């Protein structure tokens, strides 16, 4: 007979340009992403995080704040992009074209 624990181990991660913060928690398996992030303490340390604006994910897959997670999941809080990646690639391609034409 197997007894399944109601507790799971998860990580909450917030990456900045020069550092990455990892918070390790043990939470009830029914706790949603929003509550896990709140319990981690990351919101108190980084006032710029606004869960209404910042996207969150589990292992690079976007999830909603009311989602539940599994044991050993890694919840990631994403910072807003400073530049549109498509626009950067377009500009780089234009520059490469100009350089090749010379």
VMD Tcl script that builds the backbone (N, CA, C; Angstrom):
set m [mol new atoms 306]
animate dup $m
set s [atomselect $m all]
$s set {name element resname resid chain x y z} {
  {N N UNK 1 A 0.841 -1.188 0.000}
  {CA C UNK 1 A 0.000 0.000 0.000}
  {C C UNK 1 A 0.885 1.250 0.000}
  {N N UNK 2 A 0.639 2.155 -0.946}
  {CA C UNK 2 A 1.426 3.372 -1.076}
  {C C UNK 2 A 0.672 4.544 -0.463}
  {N N UNK 3 A 1.361 5.312 0.357}
  {CA C UNK 3 A 0.752 6.512 0.929}
  {C C UNK 3 A 1.334 7.711 0.195}
  {N N UNK 4 A 0.456 8.449 -0.461}
  {CA C UNK 4 A 0.906 9.617 -1.218}
  {C C UNK 4 A 0.882 10.846 -0.317}
  {N N UNK 5 A 1.982 11.544 -0.265}
  {CA C UNK 5 A 2.075 12.746 0.561}
  {C C UNK 5 A 1.311 13.890 -0.089}
  {N N UNK 6 A 0.757 14.735 0.755}
  {CA C UNK 6 A 0.072 15.927 0.250}
  {C C UNK 6 A 1.050 17.065 0.008}
  {N N UNK 7 A 2.327 16.870 0.347}
  {CA C UNK 7 A 3.326 17.925 0.212}
  {C C UNK 7 A 4.234 17.654 -0.997}
  {N N UNK 8 A 4.615 18.733 -1.672}
  {CA C UNK 8 A 5.519 18.626 -2.821}
  {C C UNK 8 A 6.654 19.636 -2.662}
  {N N UNK 9 A 7.763 19.367 -3.330}
  {CA C UNK 9 A 8.922 20.265 -3.343}
  {C C UNK 9 A 8.905 21.041 -4.648}
  {N N UNK 10 A 9.000 22.363 -4.569}
  {CA C UNK 10 A 9.014 23.209 -5.767}
  {C C UNK 10 A 10.065 24.297 -5.607}
  {N N UNK 11 A 10.418 24.905 -6.737}
  {CA C UNK 11 A 11.316 26.053 -6.743}
  {C C UNK 11 A 10.605 27.221 -7.397}
  {N N UNK 12 A 10.882 28.415 -6.888}
  {CA C UNK 12 A 10.439 29.652 -7.523}
  {C C UNK 12 A 11.711 30.370 -7.949}
  {N N UNK 13 A 11.775 30.755 -9.225}
  {CA C UNK 13 A 12.998 31.346 -9.771}
  {C C UNK 13 A 12.688 32.710 -10.375}
  {N N UNK 14 A 13.579 33.669 -10.072}
  {CA C UNK 14 A 13.488 34.994 -10.681}
  {C C UNK 14 A 14.892 35.357 -11.137}
  {N N UNK 15 A 15.056 35.567 -12.431}
  {CA C UNK 15 A 16.380 35.857 -12.983}
  {C C UNK 15 A 16.490 37.330 -13.355}
  {N N UNK 16 A 17.578 37.919 -12.888}
  {CA C UNK 16 A 17.931 39.292 -13.234}
  {C C UNK 16 A 19.153 39.238 -14.136}
  {N N UNK 17 A 19.528 40.342 -14.773}
  {CA C UNK 17 A 20.685 40.295 -15.677}
  {C C UNK 17 A 21.967 39.767 -15.014}
  {N N UNK 18 A 22.178 40.077 -13.740}
  {CA C UNK 18 A 23.435 39.681 -13.105}
  {C C UNK 18 A 23.270 38.650 -11.994}
  {N N UNK 19 A 22.064 38.230 -11.705}
  {CA C UNK 19 A 21.865 37.227 -10.666}
  {C C UNK 19 A 20.591 36.440 -10.915}
  {N N UNK 20 A 20.545 35.242 -10.350}
  {CA C UNK 20 A 19.348 34.421 -10.405}
  {C C UNK 20 A 19.016 34.013 -8.982}
  {N N UNK 21 A 17.791 34.269 -8.566}
  {CA C UNK 21 A 17.367 33.894 -7.220}
  {C C UNK 21 A 16.501 32.651 -7.306}
  {N N UNK 22 A 16.820 31.664 -6.488}
  {CA C UNK 22 A 16.062 30.415 -6.441}
  {C C UNK 22 A 15.550 30.235 -5.019}
  {N N UNK 23 A 14.257 30.070 -4.891}
  {CA C UNK 23 A 13.613 29.844 -3.601}
  {C C UNK 23 A 13.067 28.420 -3.603}
  {N N UNK 24 A 13.457 27.614 -2.651}
  {CA C UNK 24 A 13.010 26.226 -2.557}
  {C C UNK 24 A 11.953 26.131 -1.460}
  {N N UNK 25 A 10.823 25.525 -1.798}
  {CA C UNK 25 A 9.715 25.429 -0.854}
  {C C UNK 25 A 9.139 24.023 -0.813}
  {N N UNK 26 A 8.480 23.717 0.282}
  {CA C UNK 26 A 7.654 22.522 0.400}
  {C C UNK 26 A 6.242 23.042 0.648}
  {N N UNK 27 A 5.335 22.697 -0.268}
  {CA C UNK 27 A 3.967 23.220 -0.198}
  {C C UNK 27 A 2.966 22.083 -0.388}
  {N N UNK 28 A 1.728 22.357 -0.056}
  {CA C UNK 28 A 0.659 21.395 -0.306}
  {C C UNK 28 A 0.479 21.244 -1.814}
  {N N UNK 29 A 0.242 20.041 -2.272}
  {CA C UNK 29 A 0.141 19.800 -3.722}
  {C C UNK 29 A -1.027 20.519 -4.382}
  {N N UNK 30 A -1.971 21.006 -3.598}
  {CA C UNK 30 A -3.115 21.730 -4.155}
  {C C UNK 30 A -2.914 23.244 -4.169}
  {N N UNK 31 A -1.748 23.712 -3.749}
  {CA C UNK 31 A -1.462 25.147 -3.721}
  {C C UNK 31 A -1.242 25.651 -5.145}
  {N N UNK 32 A -1.867 26.779 -5.490}
  {CA C UNK 32 A -1.721 27.281 -6.864}
  {C C UNK 32 A -0.446 28.118 -7.001}
  {N N UNK 33 A -0.092 28.400 -8.239}
  {CA C UNK 33 A 1.146 29.107 -8.571}
  {C C UNK 33 A 1.233 30.460 -7.863}
  {N N UNK 34 A 0.160 31.216 -7.864}
  {CA C UNK 34 A 0.150 32.528 -7.234}
  {C C UNK 34 A 0.485 32.431 -5.747}
  {N N UNK 35 A -0.133 31.487 -5.053}
  {CA C UNK 35 A 0.109 31.331 -3.618}
  {C C UNK 35 A 1.528 30.836 -3.337}
  {N N UNK 36 A 2.054 29.972 -4.191}
  {CA C UNK 36 A 3.428 29.494 -4.018}
  {C C UNK 36 A 4.407 30.658 -4.163}
  {N N UNK 37 A 4.182 31.497 -5.175}
  {CA C UNK 37 A 5.057 32.664 -5.373}
  {C C UNK 37 A 4.992 33.568 -4.149}
  {N N UNK 38 A 3.792 33.800 -3.630}
  {CA C UNK 38 A 3.637 34.653 -2.443}
  {C C UNK 38 A 4.368 34.043 -1.245}
  {N N UNK 39 A 4.251 32.730 -1.056}
  {CA C UNK 39 A 4.905 32.059 0.073}
  {C C UNK 39 A 6.424 32.087 -0.043}
  {N N UNK 40 A 6.942 32.185 -1.255}
  {CA C UNK 40 A 8.392 32.127 -1.456}
  {C C UNK 40 A 9.114 33.347 -0.893}
  {N N UNK 41 A 8.423 34.485 -0.813}
  {CA C UNK 41 A 9.046 35.716 -0.343}
  {C C UNK 41 A 9.661 36.559 -1.456}
  {N N UNK 42 A 9.616 36.089 -2.692}
  {CA C UNK 42 A 10.219 36.814 -3.809}
  {C C UNK 42 A 9.550 38.174 -4.036}
  {N N UNK 43 A 8.260 38.269 -3.765}
  {CA C UNK 43 A 7.551 39.532 -4.001}
  {C C UNK 43 A 7.999 40.627 -3.034}
  {N N UNK 44 A 8.395 40.238 -1.834}
  {CA C UNK 44 A 8.886 41.218 -0.865}
  {C C UNK 44 A 10.293 41.697 -1.235}
  {N N UNK 45 A 11.092 40.815 -1.807}
  {CA C UNK 45 A 12.466 41.168 -2.169}
  {C C UNK 45 A 12.558 41.988 -3.453}
  {N N UNK 46 A 11.641 41.764 -4.378}
  {CA C UNK 46 A 11.691 42.418 -5.694}
  {C C UNK 46 A 10.358 43.131 -5.955}
  {N N UNK 47 A 10.302 44.387 -5.554}
  {CA C UNK 47 A 9.064 45.170 -5.669}
  {C C UNK 47 A 8.622 45.356 -7.118}
  {N N UNK 48 A 9.551 45.198 -8.074}
  {CA C UNK 48 A 9.188 45.405 -9.481}
  {C C UNK 48 A 8.326 44.272 -10.040}
  {N N UNK 49 A 8.224 43.162 -9.337}
  {CA C UNK 49 A 7.397 42.049 -9.816}
  {C C UNK 49 A 5.931 42.383 -9.585}
  {N N UNK 50 A 5.171 42.350 -10.662}
  {CA C UNK 50 A 3.726 42.574 -10.609}
  {C C UNK 50 A 3.087 41.382 -11.318}
  {N N UNK 51 A 2.473 40.498 -10.549}
  {CA C UNK 51 A 1.927 39.274 -11.148}
  {C C UNK 51 A 0.787 39.553 -12.120}
  {N N UNK 52 A 0.264 40.769 -12.110}
  {CA C UNK 52 A -0.748 41.137 -13.104}
  {C C UNK 52 A -0.088 41.405 -14.455}
  {N N UNK 53 A 1.227 41.717 -14.435}
  {CA C UNK 53 A 1.950 42.035 -15.675}
  {C C UNK 53 A 3.005 40.990 -16.031}
  {N N UNK 54 A 3.771 40.545 -15.039}
  {CA C UNK 54 A 4.827 39.564 -15.314}
  {C C UNK 54 A 4.202 38.214 -15.642}
  {N N UNK 55 A 4.702 37.590 -16.690}
  {CA C UNK 55 A 4.250 36.245 -17.024}
  {C C UNK 55 A 4.989 35.259 -16.137}
  {N N UNK 56 A 4.364 34.120 -15.903}
  {CA C UNK 56 A 5.004 33.056 -15.135}
  {C C UNK 56 A 4.904 31.766 -15.920}
  {N N UNK 57 A 5.825 30.858 -15.630}
  {CA C UNK 57 A 5.820 29.590 -16.323}
  {C C UNK 57 A 6.399 28.487 -15.453}
  {N N UNK 58 A 6.255 27.271 -15.932}
  {CA C UNK 58 A 6.867 26.108 -15.304}
  {C C UNK 58 A 7.746 25.473 -16.360}
  {N N UNK 59 A 9.043 25.447 -16.098}
  {CA C UNK 59 A 10.017 24.919 -17.059}
  {C C UNK 59 A 9.800 25.509 -18.453}
  {N N UNK 60 A 9.742 26.825 -18.551}
  {CA C UNK 60 A 9.638 27.594 -19.810}
  {C C UNK 60 A 8.286 27.493 -20.505}
  {N N UNK 61 A 7.298 26.912 -19.883}
  {CA C UNK 61 A 5.951 26.864 -20.474}
  {C C UNK 61 A 5.058 27.788 -19.669}
  {N N UNK 62 A 4.446 28.758 -20.337}
  {CA C UNK 62 A 3.578 29.703 -19.639}
  {C C UNK 62 A 2.438 28.972 -18.926}
  {N N UNK 63 A 2.152 29.416 -17.699}
  {CA C UNK 63 A 1.027 28.878 -16.942}
  {C C UNK 63 A 0.247 30.034 -16.336}
  {N N UNK 64 A -0.997 29.757 -15.983}
  {CA C UNK 64 A -1.824 30.762 -15.320}
  {C C UNK 64 A -1.555 30.716 -13.821}
  {N N UNK 65 A -1.852 31.811 -13.157}
  {CA C UNK 65 A -1.578 31.915 -11.728}
  {C C UNK 65 A -2.404 30.949 -10.893}
  {N N UNK 66 A -3.544 30.495 -11.427}
  {CA C UNK 66 A -4.373 29.567 -10.654}
  {C C UNK 66 A -4.040 28.101 -10.934}
  {N N UNK 67 A -3.007 27.856 -11.737}
  {CA C UNK 67 A -2.598 26.479 -12.037}
  {C C UNK 67 A -1.945 25.843 -10.817}
  {N N UNK 68 A -2.043 24.529 -10.732}
  {CA C UNK 68 A -1.312 23.800 -9.697}
  {C C UNK 68 A -0.102 23.162 -10.359}
  {N N UNK 69 A 0.869 22.785 -9.553}
  {CA C UNK 69 A 2.110 22.226 -10.087}
  {C C UNK 69 A 2.365 20.851 -9.471}
  {N N UNK 70 A 3.397 20.199 -9.990}
  {CA C UNK 70 A 3.755 18.865 -9.513}
  {C C UNK 70 A 5.053 18.912 -8.723}
  {N N UNK 71 A 5.339 17.821 -8.079}
  {CA C UNK 71 A 6.561 17.709 -7.291}
  {C C UNK 71 A 7.776 17.989 -8.168}
  {N N UNK 72 A 8.691 18.767 -7.656}
  {CA C UNK 72 A 9.961 19.138 -8.293}
  {C C UNK 72 A 9.804 20.099 -9.475}
  {N N UNK 73 A 8.630 20.735 -9.610}
  {CA C UNK 73 A 8.451 21.742 -10.668}
  {C C UNK 73 A 9.219 23.012 -10.315}
  {N N UNK 74 A 9.563 23.746 -11.365}
  {CA C UNK 74 A 10.314 24.996 -11.241}
  {C C UNK 74 A 9.430 26.110 -11.792}
  {N N UNK 75 A 8.938 26.978 -10.899}
  {CA C UNK 75 A 8.086 28.100 -11.297}
  {C C UNK 75 A 8.997 29.282 -11.610}
  {N N UNK 76 A 8.865 29.808 -12.815}
  {CA C UNK 76 A 9.724 30.899 -13.274}
  {C C UNK 76 A 8.903 32.173 -13.428}
  {N N UNK 77 A 9.437 33.267 -12.920}
  {CA C UNK 77 A 8.799 34.577 -13.084}
  {C C UNK 77 A 9.604 35.314 -14.141}
  {N N UNK 78 A 8.930 35.698 -15.227}
  {CA C UNK 78 A 9.625 36.315 -16.360}
  {C C UNK 78 A 9.567 37.837 -16.275}
  {N N UNK 79 A 10.684 38.465 -16.582}
  {CA C UNK 79 A 10.734 39.930 -16.657}
  {C C UNK 79 A 10.203 40.358 -18.023}
  {N N UNK 80 A 9.642 41.558 -18.122}
  {CA C UNK 80 A 9.175 42.040 -19.428}
  {C C UNK 80 A 10.357 42.204 -20.385}
  {N N UNK 81 A 10.110 41.975 -21.650}
  {CA C UNK 81 A 11.155 42.156 -22.653}
  {C C UNK 81 A 11.419 43.640 -22.856}
  {N N UNK 82 A 12.672 43.995 -22.985}
  {CA C UNK 82 A 13.021 45.396 -23.240}
  {C C UNK 82 A 12.926 45.722 -24.719}
  {N N UNK 83 A 13.093 44.714 -25.560}
  {CA C UNK 83 A 13.013 44.924 -27.010}
  {C C UNK 83 A 12.329 43.722 -27.641}
  {N N UNK 84 A 11.667 43.957 -28.758}
  {CA C UNK 84 A 10.980 42.889 -29.468}
  {C C UNK 84 A 12.010 42.030 -30.207}
  {N N UNK 85 A 12.094 40.736 -29.897}
  {CA C UNK 85 A 13.091 39.869 -30.546}
  {C C UNK 85 A 12.973 39.857 -32.073}
  {N N UNK 86 A 11.755 39.937 -32.601}
  {CA C UNK 86 A 11.570 39.940 -34.061}
  {C C UNK 86 A 12.190 41.190 -34.676}
  {N N UNK 87 A 12.008 42.319 -33.999}
  {CA C UNK 87 A 12.566 43.582 -34.494}
  {C C UNK 87 A 14.100 43.538 -34.463}
  {N N UNK 88 A 14.659 42.973 -33.404}
  {CA C UNK 88 A 16.119 42.856 -33.304}
  {C C UNK 88 A 16.676 41.985 -34.435}
  {N N UNK 89 A 16.032 40.856 -34.711}
  {CA C UNK 89 A 16.484 39.965 -35.800}
  {C C UNK 89 A 16.385 40.667 -37.154}
  {N N UNK 90 A 15.293 41.440 -37.359}
  {CA C UNK 90 A 15.105 42.156 -38.625}
  {C C UNK 90 A 16.237 43.167 -38.830}
  {N N UNK 91 A 16.564 43.918 -37.772}
  {CA C UNK 91 A 17.637 44.912 -37.872}
  {C C UNK 91 A 18.982 44.243 -38.123}
  {N N UNK 92 A 19.219 43.110 -37.451}
  {CA C UNK 92 A 20.472 42.392 -37.641}
  {C C UNK 92 A 20.597 41.887 -39.085}
  {N N UNK 93 A 19.498 41.414 -39.643}
  {CA C UNK 93 A 19.494 40.928 -41.024}
  {C C UNK 93 A 19.765 42.072 -41.987}
  {N N UNK 94 A 19.186 43.238 -41.736}
  {CA C UNK 94 A 19.431 44.406 -42.583}
  {C C UNK 94 A 20.906 44.798 -42.546}
  {N N UNK 95 A 21.507 44.795 -41.357}
  {CA C UNK 95 A 22.910 45.146 -41.209}
  {C C UNK 95 A 23.806 44.143 -41.927}
  {N N UNK 96 A 23.456 42.866 -41.840}
  {CA C UNK 96 A 24.244 41.833 -42.519}
  {C C UNK 96 A 24.157 42.005 -44.036}
  {N N UNK 97 A 22.972 42.383 -44.530}
  {CA C UNK 97 A 22.777 42.615 -45.963}
  {C C UNK 97 A 23.639 43.777 -46.449}
  {N N UNK 98 A 23.642 44.852 -45.663}
  {CA C UNK 98 A 24.447 46.029 -46.002}
  {C C UNK 98 A 25.937 45.687 -45.986}
  {N N UNK 99 A 26.361 44.935 -44.998}
  {CA C UNK 99 A 27.774 44.566 -44.884}
  {C C UNK 99 A 28.191 43.666 -46.053}
  {N N UNK 100 A 27.297 42.791 -46.477}
  {CA C UNK 100 A 27.615 41.881 -47.607}
  {C C UNK 100 A 27.659 42.649 -48.938}
  {N N UNK 101 A 26.896 43.724 -49.035}
  {CA C UNK 101 A 26.845 44.496 -50.265}
  {C C UNK 101 A 28.092 45.345 -50.467}
  {N N UNK 102 A 28.861 45.584 -49.422}
  {CA C UNK 102 A 30.048 46.440 -49.519}
  {C C UNK 102 A 31.215 45.725 -50.126}
}
mol reanalyze $m
mol bondsrecalc $m
mol representation Tube
mol addrep $m
